[in-house]
Amino acid sequence: MSFEGVHTPLVTPFKADGEIDHALLGKHAANLAGRVAGLGIGGTTGEYYALSFDERVETFNTVAEAAGGKTYLTAGINATTTKEVIRLGNEAKRAGLNALLLAAPYYAQPTQEELLTHLLTVDDSLDMPIMLYNFPARTGTAISDEVLSKVLERSNFIAMKESTGDISHLHHLATHFKDRLVLSCGMDDQALEFFVWGGKSWVGGASNFLPEAHTALFDACVKQGDFTTGRKLMAQLLPVLELLERSGKFIQYVRYGCELAGTPVGNARAPLGTLDEAERSTFAQLVRPLLRNAQ
C-alpha cells in the first residue's frame, strides 16, 4: 500500500440541514475501497476549509472505521498555522490513518524558509508518510525546488501532488526529481501528460463517481505502458475533467457526478452554490455514457 495508483479525495456528504452525513460518508468510503488504490479525507474536494476542527476529526474517524485496513487512507491536515496542522495530524494518527497530505498553510503566505521550517516541524511531530500538495493558486505559496530538495532528504516525504496546471513545471519535476519522489497528478485534465512523464499517482476528484474510468486510464498508461489505449480512454474522460478543472465549479460538479452515480451527497456549503439546470444537463450528457460503460 502506497501513494501510487488512483486515490479518491472523498467528498463530504451533507444532509439537507447542512450537517455532515456520516453514515453516507462511511458507505461511500467503503464502496470505493478496493476499486481505487486509496482514499483521501480532508482534501480540497472534501471542503476541509468549510469544516470545523471537530468536524474534520469526525470525518477521519468515520472513514477509518468504514475503510480502515481495506485501502490506503491519507488525511488532509492543511490549516493556517503549524500548531493546527499538527493537532489535526495527531488526530489522524490516532484514528489509524496511514499517511498525510500536506500543503503550504493557506492565506498566511510564508516565505520559503518559513515553509521549510513548517514542513520539517510537522514531520518531527508526526512521523508519518507525507504527500506534499503544491497548489499555489489556493494556498498562495508554491513549494520551491529548494524546499522540495531539503524535505526529500527525509524518508517520510515520499510524494507530491502537483496542482499548478503548468506543464513546463511538470516537465521540470519529472526530469529534475526523477526517482526521488512519487509524482502525483493534481490537475485532472492533464493526467495523460503526467503518466507520459513518469507520474505514478493520481488524486482525482471525479473518481468519486467514475473510479473505473480513472483506474482503466492509470492501468493502461502506468502499468501496461499502452499510451495508444491511454489516449483513447483519456479522450472519453477529458470533456468531464475539463469541465471540472476549467469551470470554476469543481466541487459542485463532483457532487452532481456522485448524484448521477447513485450517491446523492447534498450541496456544497456556502458560499459555494449549486449548478443551474443547463450546467446539470450538459454534465449529465457527458457523465452518463461513462457510467454505462462501467456497468
Secondary structure, 3 states (H helix, E strand, C coil): CCCCEEEEECCCCECCCCCECHHHHHHHHHHHECCECEEEECCCCCCHHHCCHHHHHHHHHHHHHHHECCEEEEEECCCCCHHHHHHHHHHHHHHCCCEEEEECCCCCCCCHHHHHHHHHHHHHHHCCCEEEEECHHHHCCCCCHHHHHHHCCCCCEEEEEECCCCHHHHHHHHHHCCCCCEEEECCHHHHHHHHHCCCCEEECHHHHCCHHHHHHHHHHHHHCCCHHHHHHHHHHHHHHHHHHHHCCCHHHHHHHHHHHCCCCCCCCCCCCCCCCHHHHHHHHHHHHHHHHHCC
